[in-house]
Amino acid sequence: MRVTKSLRATSVILSALLLVAGGVYYVPPGRTSQEPTPTPSIAVHDEPALSPSTSTETSAHQELSRVTVQVTTPRRQTVTRTTRLPGTIAPWYQTTLYAKVPGYLKWIGFDKGDAVKARTVLATIDAPEVQQQYEQAKTDYNIKKLTFERLSHVWRRNPNVIAKQDVDVAEAAARGAQHVLEQRAALVDYTKVRAPFSGVITARFVDPGAMIQIATNSETQASPLFTIMDVAKVRVYCNVPQEEAALAKPGRPVNVRLRQYPERVFTGTITRTTGVLDAATRTMLTEADLPNPDRLLQPGSFAEVEITLQQHPNAVVIPPAALLTEQAGQAVFIVEAGRAKRVPVKTGLDDGVGIEVTQGLQGGEQIVVVGQQHLQDGMPVAAVAYNLPEGQLASQRY
């Protein structure tokens, strides 16, 4: 029994040694021992060879990594800086007529809305005292003139009869009487109220029979007769803010719009300015003179005044969305050879629709309008056309 166990142990040890030394030759079921076992072969290359499908996948990956942006080309156009301000229309001339001599209103021939010519008699005043003073001055002048002529005639014929001084005194008296007569004649003429210029009567304050006081001392105690305006030409006033006052110079184009004529634009230029700012409002009074042959511009009307402050023709203009404002300055991204390129720029006028670029662009580049916030210099991009609608100028009604 012991011998048997010893032999078994010895056979196990020998089997293990044979397995370690030579390995195990295993024949799978269904195969014979005569069939050779295939030996795997390993091919060694310096670089792995890519199949056509692998190359297509790499190209597709690169396309997916591109950032899609919308681009457009800068426009060449005239860019304008304008300002819109509230304005007031005033007549070219306006005056209120008062009486120069006292009396009763004898006749009045015109009323509100009547057009009159210069020097037309509008009304007459009955002033008998003024007429009597004129007649007295006329008589006094005639007698003094006659006295001077007689003395002068005698002195020329016989200088020894009267002194030359008497002749000179008589001449001075005659000239003094003549001046008084001319003064009284002027007062008589003032009894006729005349239009100082051609225009339209816009107000009438008295009726025939009214007692008229003179306005030489105080207008508060005298009653006005008429108000007359010359509206063949009008003045348009507006107040330009301090930051734009330096640009509002005579000769700048002006467009005037009125609410009663929404489709009509009246054009002109700045005629004059005060040249100084009002300390209370920090604005400068600006005036534009416009012809008014059709009487459409009514004095007292509210107007919207648009002043062209600056105008640059053939400027390079880009959409406002394309501009990047950073600490380093302003810049835009352009697309060159499928990659984004950051270009520093300097800007000029901004009309709300486009921004003028004064430095940095030539006008033929493809500038990025949408998607530039995620770009870096040199990043691959896929450019498509900018398809957002164009902006329009804002219009503010006062």
C-alpha positions, 0 to 999 in steps of 0.5 A: 500500500505504501509502495503504491502511494510512493509510485503515484507520487513519483509519477505525478512529479515526473509529469510536472517536470515534463510539462515544464520542460517541453510544454503540453501538446494539446489536440482539440477535439475533432482534429488529429494529431497530424494537423499542424497548429497554425502559428500567428504572424505579427507585421511590424510597420514604422507608421500605421497605414490609414484606410480611405474610411479613416481619412474621411472621418478625420476630414469630417472631424475637422469640418465639425470643429470649424465655427460657423459665422456670418460675414459681409463686405463693408459698404462704400457710401456717404455717412452723415451725422445729424441732430434733430431738435424742436424748433419754432417758426417766426416771421421775417418781420413783426411789429405792433403799430402805435399812434404817434399823435393823440386823437380819435380813430376816424377811419380804419380800412383793414382787418386781421388776415388782410395783406398790405403793401409797404406805406399803405394807409391802414387808418386815420386819426382825427387830431384837430389840435395837430392840424391847428398847430401846423397852420400856425407854424405855416403862418409864422414861417411865411411872415418870417420868410417874407421879413428876411427877403425884404431886409435882404433886398434893402441891404443889397440895394443900400447897405448903409440903411440897415445893418448886416446883423439885422439881415442875419437875424431875420434869416435865422428866424425864418429858418427856425420857423421853417423847421417848426413847420416841417415838424408840424407837417410830420405830426399831421402826416402821423395822423395817417397810420401806414404799414412799415413793410409789406405783410399780413395784419395778424391782429387789430385792437381798435375800432373807429371812434376809439380814443387813441393815446400816443405811445412816445412815453409808455406803451402800457398807457397806449392802445396798440392799433395793429400787429403786422407780420412779413411771412414771405420769408420765415425764421426757424429757431432751435437750440443746439446742445453744447456738445454739438454747438461747435458743429452747427455753423452757418451754411450747414444744411437744414431740413424742417418738418411740420406735423400738419405736412407729414410728407413735406420737407422744407430745406434750407441752411443755417443762416446765423447763430448767437455764437454763445451758449445760454448759461441756463440751458447750455444751448446755442440759439440757431436760426435758419431762414426759409422762403415761404411763398405759399404761406405754408410755414405759419409763424408760431408753429412747432417744427422738427429741425434736422441739422446736418452736422458732418458728412463724409463721402465715400466712407467705409461703413460696417454694421454696428454688430461687427465692431468689438470694443475691448480694453485694447481698443476697437477691432473686427474679425475678418475671414482669410483663407478659412481662418479668423483674423483680428484687425484693429480699427478706428471708427468715425461717424455713427448714424445708427445704421452703420459705423464709419471705419477710418483706419484698418479696413480697405473695403473689400474684406469679409468681416464677421457680423455674427459669431465673432464673440467666440472667435480667436485669432487664427481659429478655423471658421465656416463663413456664410452670408450675413442674412439679418435685415438692414437697419433703418434710421430712428425717427423721433417725433417731438 
